Amino acid sequence: MVVTPESIHVSITSGLQCEHCTVQGDGQHFEAVIVSEAFAGKSRIQQHQLVYGALGDRMREEIHALSMKTFTPAQWAQQAR
């Protein structure tokens, strides 16, 4: 199965309530920007663990490199300024 940015996007948004999610990549390396209220009060590591949980076994079996930036909606709003 070919891994696409779209398939990663679907996995993330199916497993995690997101206000915003974009995924880009070339089939080998992917970058995601994820905004979720679920990240509030959590460390960066805990936020990334939530995303890994949404991706499940795909992180071990299909996705070899995923860098991500995670934000709460409030942080995202400040980022847009």
PyMOL Python script that loads the backbone (N, CA, C, O; Angstrom):
from pymol import cmd

cmd.read_pdbstr("""\
ATOM      1  N   MET A   1       0.841  -1.189   0.000  1.00  0.00           N
ATOM      2  CA  MET A   1       0.000   0.000   0.000  1.00  0.00           C
ATOM      3  C   MET A   1       0.884   1.250   0.000  1.00  0.00           C
ATOM      4  O   MET A   1       1.807   1.369   0.805  1.00  0.00           O
ATOM      5  N   VAL A   2       0.596   2.152  -0.889  1.00  0.00           N
ATOM      6  CA  VAL A   2       1.347   3.395  -0.995  1.00  0.00           C
ATOM      7  C   VAL A   2       0.831   4.375   0.065  1.00  0.00           C
ATOM      8  O   VAL A   2      -0.374   4.582   0.206  1.00  0.00           O
ATOM      9  N   VAL A   3       1.755   4.961   0.789  1.00  0.00           N
ATOM     10  CA  VAL A   3       1.380   5.948   1.795  1.00  0.00           C
ATOM     11  C   VAL A   3       1.332   7.313   1.127  1.00  0.00           C
ATOM     12  O   VAL A   3       2.289   7.727   0.472  1.00  0.00           O
ATOM     13  N   THR A   4       0.211   8.011   1.297  1.00  0.00           N
ATOM     14  CA  THR A   4       0.043   9.339   0.722  1.00  0.00           C
ATOM     15  C   THR A   4      -0.263  10.331   1.836  1.00  0.00           C
ATOM     16  O   THR A   4      -0.724   9.936   2.907  1.00  0.00           O
ATOM     17  N   PRO A   5      -0.013  11.610   1.596  1.00  0.00           N
ATOM     18  CA  PRO A   5      -0.410  12.610   2.583  1.00  0.00           C
ATOM     19  C   PRO A   5      -1.900  12.523   2.915  1.00  0.00           C
ATOM     20  O   PRO A   5      -2.300  12.714   4.063  1.00  0.00           O
ATOM     21  N   GLU A   6      -2.711  12.233   1.903  1.00  0.00           N
ATOM     22  CA  GLU A   6      -4.155  12.147   2.116  1.00  0.00           C
ATOM     23  C   GLU A   6      -4.513  10.995   3.049  1.00  0.00           C
ATOM     24  O   GLU A   6      -5.378  11.143   3.912  1.00  0.00           O
ATOM     25  N   SER A   7      -3.853   9.849   2.882  1.00  0.00           N
ATOM     26  CA  SER A   7      -4.169   8.701   3.738  1.00  0.00           C
ATOM     27  C   SER A   7      -3.748   8.960   5.184  1.00  0.00           C
ATOM     28  O   SER A   7      -4.420   8.518   6.116  1.00  0.00           O
ATOM     29  N   ILE A   8      -2.641   9.673   5.373  1.00  0.00           N
ATOM     30  CA  ILE A   8      -2.214  10.032   6.728  1.00  0.00           C
ATOM     31  C   ILE A   8      -3.210  11.021   7.329  1.00  0.00           C
ATOM     32  O   ILE A   8      -3.575  10.906   8.499  1.00  0.00           O
ATOM     33  N   HIS A   9      -3.648  11.991   6.530  1.00  0.00           N
ATOM     34  CA  HIS A   9      -4.637  12.969   6.986  1.00  0.00           C
ATOM     35  C   HIS A   9      -5.903  12.258   7.466  1.00  0.00           C
ATOM     36  O   HIS A   9      -6.428  12.578   8.532  1.00  0.00           O
ATOM     37  N   VAL A  10      -6.387  11.307   6.693  1.00  0.00           N
ATOM     38  CA  VAL A  10      -7.601  10.569   7.066  1.00  0.00           C
ATOM     39  C   VAL A  10      -7.390   9.819   8.374  1.00  0.00           C
ATOM     40  O   VAL A  10      -8.267   9.829   9.237  1.00  0.00           O
ATOM     41  N   SER A  11      -6.257   9.179   8.533  1.00  0.00           N
ATOM     42  CA  SER A  11      -5.982   8.436   9.773  1.00  0.00           C
ATOM     43  C   SER A  11      -5.947   9.363  10.983  1.00  0.00           C
ATOM     44  O   SER A  11      -6.510   9.042  12.030  1.00  0.00           O
ATOM     45  N   ILE A  12      -5.293  10.503  10.842  1.00  0.00           N
ATOM     46  CA  ILE A  12      -5.201  11.440  11.964  1.00  0.00           C
ATOM     47  C   ILE A  12      -6.581  11.981  12.323  1.00  0.00           C
ATOM     48  O   ILE A  12      -6.971  11.974  13.491  1.00  0.00           O
ATOM     49  N   THR A  13      -7.314  12.448  11.323  1.00  0.00           N
ATOM     50  CA  THR A  13      -8.601  13.089  11.608  1.00  0.00           C
ATOM     51  C   THR A  13      -9.681  12.082  12.001  1.00  0.00           C
ATOM     52  O   THR A  13     -10.678  12.460  12.616  1.00  0.00           O
ATOM     53  N   SER A  14      -9.500  10.825  11.660  1.00  0.00           N
ATOM     54  CA  SER A  14     -10.444   9.792  12.093  1.00  0.00           C
ATOM     55  C   SER A  14     -10.229   9.416  13.555  1.00  0.00           C
ATOM     56  O   SER A  14     -11.163   9.014  14.248  1.00  0.00           O
ATOM     57  N   GLY A  15      -8.991   9.552  14.012  1.00  0.00           N
ATOM     58  CA  GLY A  15      -8.667   9.132  15.364  1.00  0.00           C
ATOM     59  C   GLY A  15      -8.499  10.256  16.366  1.00  0.00           C
ATOM     60  O   GLY A  15      -8.310  10.002  17.555  1.00  0.00           O
ATOM     61  N   LEU A  16      -8.567  11.506  15.897  1.00  0.00           N
ATOM     62  CA  LEU A  16      -8.326  12.646  16.772  1.00  0.00           C
ATOM     63  C   LEU A  16      -9.172  13.820  16.281  1.00  0.00           C
ATOM     64  O   LEU A  16      -9.127  14.174  15.103  1.00  0.00           O
ATOM     65  N   GLN A  17      -9.933  14.413  17.178  1.00  0.00           N
ATOM     66  CA  GLN A  17     -10.747  15.581  16.819  1.00  0.00           C
ATOM     67  C   GLN A  17      -9.815  16.743  16.515  1.00  0.00           C
ATOM     68  O   GLN A  17      -9.105  17.221  17.400  1.00  0.00           O
ATOM     69  N   CYS A  18      -9.814  17.200  15.264  1.00  0.00           N
ATOM     70  CA  CYS A  18      -8.909  18.259  14.834  1.00  0.00           C
ATOM     71  C   CYS A  18      -9.684  19.453  14.317  1.00  0.00           C
ATOM     72  O   CYS A  18     -10.680  19.302  13.610  1.00  0.00           O
ATOM     73  N   GLU A  19      -9.224  20.638  14.673  1.00  0.00           N
ATOM     74  CA  GLU A  19      -9.763  21.859  14.105  1.00  0.00           C
ATOM     75  C   GLU A  19      -9.089  22.167  12.770  1.00  0.00           C
ATOM     76  O   GLU A  19      -9.665  22.822  11.902  1.00  0.00           O
ATOM     77  N   HIS A  20      -7.845  21.676  12.625  1.00  0.00           N
ATOM     78  CA  HIS A  20      -7.067  21.908  11.409  1.00  0.00           C
ATOM     79  C   HIS A  20      -6.046  20.782  11.297  1.00  0.00           C
ATOM     80  O   HIS A  20      -5.442  20.376  12.291  1.00  0.00           O
ATOM     81  N   CYS A  21      -5.863  20.289  10.096  1.00  0.00           N
ATOM     82  CA  CYS A  21      -4.839  19.262   9.869  1.00  0.00           C
ATOM     83  C   CYS A  21      -4.402  19.328   8.417  1.00  0.00           C
ATOM     84  O   CYS A  21      -5.218  19.209   7.503  1.00  0.00           O
ATOM     85  N   THR A  22      -3.108  19.520   8.214  1.00  0.00           N
ATOM     86  CA  THR A  22      -2.545  19.444   6.872  1.00  0.00           C
ATOM     87  C   THR A  22      -1.375  18.473   6.904  1.00  0.00           C
ATOM     88  O   THR A  22      -0.622  18.418   7.876  1.00  0.00           O
ATOM     89  N   VAL A  23      -1.236  17.720   5.844  1.00  0.00           N
ATOM     90  CA  VAL A  23      -0.129  16.775   5.720  1.00  0.00           C
ATOM     91  C   VAL A  23       0.463  16.936   4.332  1.00  0.00           C
ATOM     92  O   VAL A  23      -0.256  16.958   3.333  1.00  0.00           O
ATOM     93  N   GLN A  24       1.778  17.046   4.284  1.00  0.00           N
ATOM     94  CA  GLN A  24       2.505  17.127   3.014  1.00  0.00           C
ATOM     95  C   GLN A  24       3.596  16.077   3.043  1.00  0.00           C
ATOM     96  O   GLN A  24       4.072  15.691   4.110  1.00  0.00           O
ATOM     97  N   GLY A  25       3.987  15.621   1.877  1.00  0.00           N
ATOM     98  CA  GLY A  25       5.078  14.663   1.832  1.00  0.00           C
ATOM     99  C   GLY A  25       5.302  14.111   0.447  1.00  0.00           C
ATOM    100  O   GLY A  25       4.541  14.374  -0.484  1.00  0.00           O
ATOM    101  N   ASP A  26       6.371  13.334   0.334  1.00  0.00           N
ATOM    102  CA  ASP A  26       6.789  12.805  -0.950  1.00  0.00           C
ATOM    103  C   ASP A  26       6.679  11.283  -1.041  1.00  0.00           C
ATOM    104  O   ASP A  26       7.229  10.677  -1.960  1.00  0.00           O
ATOM    105  N   GLY A  27       5.981  10.673  -0.107  1.00  0.00           N
ATOM    106  CA  GLY A  27       5.875   9.217  -0.097  1.00  0.00           C
ATOM    107  C   GLY A  27       6.861   8.564   0.849  1.00  0.00           C
ATOM    108  O   GLY A  27       6.683   7.404   1.224  1.00  0.00           O
ATOM    109  N   GLN A  28       7.884   9.276   1.237  1.00  0.00           N
ATOM    110  CA  GLN A  28       8.887   8.779   2.180  1.00  0.00           C
ATOM    111  C   GLN A  28       8.900   9.607   3.465  1.00  0.00           C
ATOM    112  O   GLN A  28       8.883   9.064   4.569  1.00  0.00           O
ATOM    113  N   HIS A  29       8.930  10.913   3.301  1.00  0.00           N
ATOM    114  CA  HIS A  29       8.987  11.838   4.426  1.00  0.00           C
ATOM    115  C   HIS A  29       7.737  12.708   4.412  1.00  0.00           C
ATOM    116  O   HIS A  29       7.322  13.216   3.370  1.00  0.00           O
ATOM    117  N   PHE A  30       7.148  12.867   5.597  1.00  0.00           N
ATOM    118  CA  PHE A  30       5.904  13.619   5.708  1.00  0.00           C
ATOM    119  C   PHE A  30       6.019  14.671   6.799  1.00  0.00           C
ATOM    120  O   PHE A  30       6.756  14.509   7.771  1.00  0.00           O
ATOM    121  N   GLU A  31       5.272  15.753   6.613  1.00  0.00           N
ATOM    122  CA  GLU A  31       5.181  16.824   7.602  1.00  0.00           C
ATOM    123  C   GLU A  31       3.710  17.098   7.848  1.00  0.00           C
ATOM    124  O   GLU A  31       2.926  17.204   6.905  1.00  0.00           O
ATOM    125  N   ALA A  32       3.336  17.212   9.114  1.00  0.00           N
ATOM    126  CA  ALA A  32       1.941  17.481   9.461  1.00  0.00           C
ATOM    127  C   ALA A  32       1.859  18.677  10.401  1.00  0.00           C
ATOM    128  O   ALA A  32       2.718  18.875  11.260  1.00  0.00           O
ATOM    129  N   VAL A  33       0.810  19.463  10.218  1.00  0.00           N
ATOM    130  CA  VAL A  33       0.444  20.534  11.137  1.00  0.00           C
ATOM    131  C   VAL A  33      -0.942  20.170  11.653  1.00  0.00           C
ATOM    132  O   VAL A  33      -1.885  20.018  10.877  1.00  0.00           O
ATOM    133  N   ILE A  34      -1.053  20.033  12.977  1.00  0.00           N
ATOM    134  CA  ILE A  34      -2.290  19.545  13.571  1.00  0.00           C
ATOM    135  C   ILE A  34      -2.715  20.485  14.689  1.00  0.00           C
ATOM    136  O   ILE A  34      -1.926  20.819  15.573  1.00  0.00           O
ATOM    137  N   VAL A  35      -3.974  20.906  14.635  1.00  0.00           N
ATOM    138  CA  VAL A  35      -4.542  21.779  15.659  1.00  0.00           C
ATOM    139  C   VAL A  35      -5.693  21.019  16.315  1.00  0.00           C
ATOM    140  O   VAL A  35      -6.635  20.597  15.645  1.00  0.00           O
ATOM    141  N   SER A  36      -5.603  20.851  17.637  1.00  0.00           N
ATOM    142  CA  SER A  36      -6.643  20.112  18.348  1.00  0.00           C
ATOM    143  C   SER A  36      -6.781  20.625  19.774  1.00  0.00           C
ATOM    144  O   SER A  36      -5.786  20.905  20.443  1.00  0.00           O
ATOM    145  N   GLU A  37      -7.999  20.742  20.224  1.00  0.00           N
ATOM    146  CA  GLU A  37      -8.265  21.105  21.616  1.00  0.00           C
ATOM    147  C   GLU A  37      -7.754  20.012  22.556  1.00  0.00           C
ATOM    148  O   GLU A  37      -7.462  20.276  23.722  1.00  0.00           O
ATOM    149  N   ALA A  38      -7.648  18.781  22.041  1.00  0.00           N
ATOM    150  CA  ALA A  38      -7.149  17.661  22.851  1.00  0.00           C
ATOM    151  C   ALA A  38      -5.716  17.895  23.325  1.00  0.00           C
ATOM    152  O   ALA A  38      -5.269  17.237  24.265  1.00  0.00           O
ATOM    153  N   PHE A  39      -4.992  18.814  22.699  1.00  0.00           N
ATOM    154  CA  PHE A  39      -3.606  19.100  23.073  1.00  0.00           C
ATOM    155  C   PHE A  39      -3.504  20.031  24.281  1.00  0.00           C
ATOM    156  O   PHE A  39      -2.426  20.170  24.858  1.00  0.00           O
ATOM    157  N   ALA A  40      -4.596  20.662  24.667  1.00  0.00           N
ATOM    158  CA  ALA A  40      -4.569  21.636  25.769  1.00  0.00           C
ATOM    159  C   ALA A  40      -4.076  20.975  27.053  1.00  0.00           C
ATOM    160  O   ALA A  40      -4.555  19.913  27.451  1.00  0.00           O
ATOM    161  N   GLY A  41      -3.108  21.632  27.691  1.00  0.00           N
ATOM    162  CA  GLY A  41      -2.580  21.157  28.967  1.00  0.00           C
ATOM    163  C   GLY A  41      -1.627  19.988  28.860  1.00  0.00           C
ATOM    164  O   GLY A  41      -1.208  19.440  29.879  1.00  0.00           O
ATOM    165  N   LYS A  42      -1.273  19.592  27.645  1.00  0.00           N
ATOM    166  CA  LYS A  42      -0.378  18.456  27.454  1.00  0.00           C
ATOM    167  C   LYS A  42       0.988  18.932  26.969  1.00  0.00           C
ATOM    168  O   LYS A  42       1.101  19.948  26.284  1.00  0.00           O
ATOM    169  N   SER A  43       2.016  18.183  27.336  1.00  0.00           N
ATOM    170  CA  SER A  43       3.363  18.486  26.850  1.00  0.00           C
ATOM    171  C   SER A  43       3.448  18.157  25.364  1.00  0.00           C
ATOM    172  O   SER A  43       2.577  17.474  24.826  1.00  0.00           O
ATOM    173  N   ARG A  44       4.474  18.632  24.715  1.00  0.00           N
ATOM    174  CA  ARG A  44       4.682  18.344  23.285  1.00  0.00           C
ATOM    175  C   ARG A  44       4.755  16.833  23.061  1.00  0.00           C
ATOM    176  O   ARG A  44       4.197  16.323  22.090  1.00  0.00           O
ATOM    177  N   ILE A  45       5.433  16.127  23.942  1.00  0.00           N
ATOM    178  CA  ILE A  45       5.532  14.660  23.822  1.00  0.00           C
ATOM    179  C   ILE A  45       4.156  14.022  23.925  1.00  0.00           C
ATOM    180  O   ILE A  45       3.829  13.134  23.138  1.00  0.00           O
ATOM    181  N   GLN A  46       3.349  14.455  24.877  1.00  0.00           N
ATOM    182  CA  GLN A  46       2.000  13.905  25.029  1.00  0.00           C
ATOM    183  C   GLN A  46       1.135  14.219  23.812  1.00  0.00           C
ATOM    184  O   GLN A  46       0.319  13.395  23.399  1.00  0.00           O
ATOM    185  N   GLN A  47       1.311  15.405  23.241  1.00  0.00           N
ATOM    186  CA  GLN A  47       0.569  15.765  22.036  1.00  0.00           C
ATOM    187  C   GLN A  47       0.935  14.835  20.890  1.00  0.00           C
ATOM    188  O   GLN A  47       0.060  14.348  20.174  1.00  0.00           O
ATOM    189  N   HIS A  48       2.221  14.592  20.719  1.00  0.00           N
ATOM    190  CA  HIS A  48       2.673  13.714  19.646  1.00  0.00           C
ATOM    191  C   HIS A  48       2.194  12.288  19.882  1.00  0.00           C
ATOM    192  O   HIS A  48       1.872  11.576  18.931  1.00  0.00           O
ATOM    193  N   GLN A  49       2.145  11.863  21.151  1.00  0.00           N
ATOM    194  CA  GLN A  49       1.642  10.529  21.459  1.00  0.00           C
ATOM    195  C   GLN A  49       0.176  10.386  21.064  1.00  0.00           C
ATOM    196  O   GLN A  49      -0.243   9.312  20.631  1.00  0.00           O
ATOM    197  N   LEU A  50      -0.611  11.457  21.209  1.00  0.00           N
ATOM    198  CA  LEU A  50      -2.005  11.417  20.768  1.00  0.00           C
ATOM    199  C   LEU A  50      -2.085  11.199  19.256  1.00  0.00           C
ATOM    200  O   LEU A  50      -2.918  10.430  18.778  1.00  0.00           O
ATOM    201  N   VAL A  51      -1.218  11.880  18.513  1.00  0.00           N
ATOM    202  CA  VAL A  51      -1.202  11.709  17.058  1.00  0.00           C
ATOM    203  C   VAL A  51      -0.758  10.291  16.697  1.00  0.00           C
ATOM    204  O   VAL A  51      -1.358   9.651  15.834  1.00  0.00           O
ATOM    205  N   TYR A  52       0.296   9.802  17.362  1.00  0.00           N
ATOM    206  CA  TYR A  52       0.746   8.432  17.108  1.00  0.00           C
ATOM    207  C   TYR A  52      -0.369   7.435  17.403  1.00  0.00           C
ATOM    208  O   TYR A  52      -0.531   6.446  16.689  1.00  0.00           O
ATOM    209  N   GLY A  53      -1.134   7.697  18.455  1.00  0.00           N
ATOM    210  CA  GLY A  53      -2.263   6.829  18.789  1.00  0.00           C
ATOM    211  C   GLY A  53      -3.303   6.817  17.686  1.00  0.00           C
ATOM    212  O   GLY A  53      -3.873   5.771  17.372  1.00  0.00           O
ATOM    213  N   ALA A  54      -3.552   7.981  17.095  1.00  0.00           N
ATOM    214  CA  ALA A  54      -4.520   8.064  15.997  1.00  0.00           C
ATOM    215  C   ALA A  54      -4.014   7.296  14.773  1.00  0.00           C
ATOM    216  O   ALA A  54      -4.805   6.716  14.030  1.00  0.00           O
ATOM    217  N   LEU A  55      -2.709   7.295  14.568  1.00  0.00           N
ATOM    218  CA  LEU A  55      -2.133   6.594  13.417  1.00  0.00           C
ATOM    219  C   LEU A  55      -1.995   5.099  13.667  1.00  0.00           C
ATOM    220  O   LEU A  55      -1.913   4.319  12.718  1.00  0.00           O
ATOM    221  N   GLY A  56      -1.967   4.695  14.920  1.00  0.00           N
ATOM    222  CA  GLY A  56      -1.898   3.271  15.264  1.00  0.00           C
ATOM    223  C   GLY A  56      -0.682   2.581  14.671  1.00  0.00           C
ATOM    224  O   GLY A  56       0.425   3.119  14.683  1.00  0.00           O
ATOM    225  N   ASP A  57      -0.906   1.385  14.155  1.00  0.00           N
ATOM    226  CA  ASP A  57       0.180   0.564  13.612  1.00  0.00           C
ATOM    227  C   ASP A  57       0.826   1.156  12.369  1.00  0.00           C
ATOM    228  O   ASP A  57       1.914   0.737  11.972  1.00  0.00           O
ATOM    229  N   ARG A  58       0.161   2.126  11.754  1.00  0.00           N
ATOM    230  CA  ARG A  58       0.734   2.730  10.544  1.00  0.00           C
ATOM    231  C   ARG A  58       2.106   3.342  10.827  1.00  0.00           C
ATOM    232  O   ARG A  58       2.974   3.341   9.954  1.00  0.00           O
ATOM    233  N   MET A  59       2.309   3.865  12.037  1.00  0.00           N
ATOM    234  CA  MET A  59       3.609   4.480  12.366  1.00  0.00           C
ATOM    235  C   MET A  59       4.721   3.438  12.364  1.00  0.00           C
ATOM    236  O   MET A  59       5.850   3.743  11.982  1.00  0.00           O
ATOM    237  N   ARG A  60       4.422   2.234  12.777  1.00  0.00           N
ATOM    238  CA  ARG A  60       5.456   1.188  12.816  1.00  0.00           C
ATOM    239  C   ARG A  60       5.607   0.486  11.467  1.00  0.00           C
ATOM    240  O   ARG A  60       6.701   0.049  11.110  1.00  0.00           O
ATOM    241  N   GLU A  61       4.512   0.378  10.722  1.00  0.00           N
ATOM    242  CA  GLU A  61       4.521  -0.481   9.543  1.00  0.00           C
ATOM    243  C   GLU A  61       4.628   0.263   8.215  1.00  0.00           C
ATOM    244  O   GLU A  61       5.204  -0.264   7.263  1.00  0.00           O
ATOM    245  N   GLU A  62       4.084   1.477   8.134  1.00  0.00           N
ATOM    246  CA  GLU A  62       3.994   2.137   6.831  1.00  0.00           C
ATOM    247  C   GLU A  62       4.700   3.489   6.762  1.00  0.00           C
ATOM    248  O   GLU A  62       5.306   3.833   5.747  1.00  0.00           O
ATOM    249  N   ILE A  63       4.614   4.243   7.842  1.00  0.00           N
ATOM    250  CA  ILE A  63       5.131   5.617   7.832  1.00  0.00           C
ATOM    251  C   ILE A  63       6.516   5.614   8.449  1.00  0.00           C
ATOM    252  O   ILE A  63       6.685   5.278   9.621  1.00  0.00           O
ATOM    253  N   HIS A  64       7.500   5.990   7.655  1.00  0.00           N
ATOM    254  CA  HIS A  64       8.881   5.912   8.129  1.00  0.00           C
ATOM    255  C   HIS A  64       9.388   7.220   8.710  1.00  0.00           C
ATOM    256  O   HIS A  64      10.262   7.217   9.577  1.00  0.00           O
ATOM    257  N   ALA A  65       8.853   8.327   8.245  1.00  0.00           N
ATOM    258  CA  ALA A  65       9.316   9.619   8.751  1.00  0.00           C
ATOM    259  C   ALA A  65       8.151  10.608   8.747  1.00  0.00           C
ATOM    260  O   ALA A  65       7.617  10.963   7.697  1.00  0.00           O
ATOM    261  N   LEU A  66       7.775  11.042   9.949  1.00  0.00           N
ATOM    262  CA  LEU A  66       6.704  12.024  10.088  1.00  0.00           C
ATOM    263  C   LEU A  66       7.146  13.072  11.095  1.00  0.00           C
ATOM    264  O   LEU A  66       7.319  12.783  12.279  1.00  0.00           O
ATOM    265  N   SER A  67       7.327  14.296  10.608  1.00  0.00           N
ATOM    266  CA  SER A  67       7.576  15.390  11.539  1.00  0.00           C
ATOM    267  C   SER A  67       6.249  16.119  11.695  1.00  0.00           C
ATOM    268  O   SER A  67       5.472  16.233  10.748  1.00  0.00           O
ATOM    269  N   MET A  68       6.006  16.605  12.896  1.00  0.00           N
ATOM    270  CA  MET A  68       4.731  17.280  13.113  1.00  0.00           C
ATOM    271  C   MET A  68       4.885  18.491  14.000  1.00  0.00           C
ATOM    272  O   MET A  68       5.760  18.565  14.863  1.00  0.00           O
ATOM    273  N   LYS A  69       3.998  19.439  13.753  1.00  0.00           N
ATOM    274  CA  LYS A  69       3.857  20.614  14.600  1.00  0.00           C
ATOM    275  C   LYS A  69       2.444  20.541  15.141  1.00  0.00           C
ATOM    276  O   LYS A  69       1.478  20.450  14.384  1.00  0.00           O
ATOM    277  N   THR A  70       2.335  20.580  16.451  1.00  0.00           N
ATOM    278  CA  THR A  70       1.031  20.469  17.095  1.00  0.00           C
ATOM    279  C   THR A  70       0.718  21.759  17.844  1.00  0.00           C
ATOM    280  O   THR A  70       1.590  22.360  18.470  1.00  0.00           O
ATOM    281  N   PHE A  71      -0.547  22.171  17.766  1.00  0.00           N
ATOM    282  CA  PHE A  71      -0.996  23.408  18.385  1.00  0.00           C
ATOM    283  C   PHE A  71      -2.378  23.221  18.986  1.00  0.00           C
ATOM    284  O   PHE A  71      -3.186  22.444  18.478  1.00  0.00           O
ATOM    285  N   THR A  72      -2.644  23.940  20.073  1.00  0.00           N
ATOM    286  CA  THR A  72      -4.020  24.090  20.529  1.00  0.00           C
ATOM    287  C   THR A  72      -4.656  25.156  19.644  1.00  0.00           C
ATOM    288  O   THR A  72      -3.932  25.894  18.974  1.00  0.00           O
ATOM    289  N   PRO A  73      -5.984  25.264  19.616  1.00  0.00           N
ATOM    290  CA  PRO A  73      -6.597  26.327  18.815  1.00  0.00           C
ATOM    291  C   PRO A  73      -6.106  27.722  19.212  1.00  0.00           C
ATOM    292  O   PRO A  73      -5.924  28.574  18.342  1.00  0.00           O
ATOM    293  N   ALA A  74      -5.889  27.969  20.508  1.00  0.00           N
ATOM    294  CA  ALA A  74      -5.401  29.286  20.952  1.00  0.00           C
ATOM    295  C   ALA A  74      -3.990  29.541  20.422  1.00  0.00           C
ATOM    296  O   ALA A  74      -3.692  30.644  19.965  1.00  0.00           O
ATOM    297  N   GLN A  75      -3.123  28.535  20.480  1.00  0.00           N
ATOM    298  CA  GLN A  75      -1.767  28.685  19.952  1.00  0.00           C
ATOM    299  C   GLN A  75      -1.796  28.908  18.440  1.00  0.00           C
ATOM    300  O   GLN A  75      -1.021  29.708  17.914  1.00  0.00           O
ATOM    301  N   TRP A  76      -2.672  28.216  17.755  1.00  0.00           N
ATOM    302  CA  TRP A  76      -2.810  28.346  16.308  1.00  0.00           C
ATOM    303  C   TRP A  76      -3.263  29.758  15.938  1.00  0.00           C
ATOM    304  O   TRP A  76      -2.768  30.345  14.977  1.00  0.00           O
ATOM    305  N   ALA A  77      -4.208  30.295  16.710  1.00  0.00           N
ATOM    306  CA  ALA A  77      -4.694  31.651  16.452  1.00  0.00           C
ATOM    307  C   ALA A  77      -3.559  32.669  16.606  1.00  0.00           C
ATOM    308  O   ALA A  77      -3.468  33.621  15.831  1.00  0.00           O
ATOM    309  N   GLN A  78      -2.705  32.470  17.597  1.00  0.00           N
ATOM    310  CA  GLN A  78      -1.567  33.376  17.786  1.00  0.00           C
ATOM    311  C   GLN A  78      -0.541  33.199  16.662  1.00  0.00           C
ATOM    312  O   GLN A  78       0.102  34.162  16.245  1.00  0.00           O
ATOM    313  N   GLN A  79      -0.395  31.973  16.181  1.00  0.00           N
ATOM    314  CA  GLN A  79       0.543  31.670  15.098  1.00  0.00           C
ATOM    315  C   GLN A  79       0.149  32.409  13.822  1.00  0.00           C
ATOM    316  O   GLN A  79       1.006  32.819  13.040  1.00  0.00           O
ATOM    317  N   ALA A  80      -1.154  32.572  13.624  1.00  0.00           N
ATOM    318  CA  ALA A  80      -1.657  33.191  12.385  1.00  0.00           C
ATOM    319  C   ALA A  80      -1.426  34.699  12.359  1.00  0.00           C
ATOM    320  O   ALA A  80      -1.559  35.324  11.307  1.00  0.00           O
ATOM    321  N   ARG A  81      -1.087  35.279  13.480  1.00  0.00           N
ATOM    322  CA  ARG A  81      -0.882  36.738  13.520  1.00  0.00           C
ATOM    323  C   ARG A  81       0.423  37.157  12.924  1.00  0.00           C
ATOM    324  O   ARG A  81       0.731  38.349  12.887  1.00  0.00           O
TER     325      ARG A  81
END
""", "prot")
cmd.dss("prot")
cmd.show_as("cartoon", "prot")
cmd.util.cbc("prot")
cmd.orient("prot")
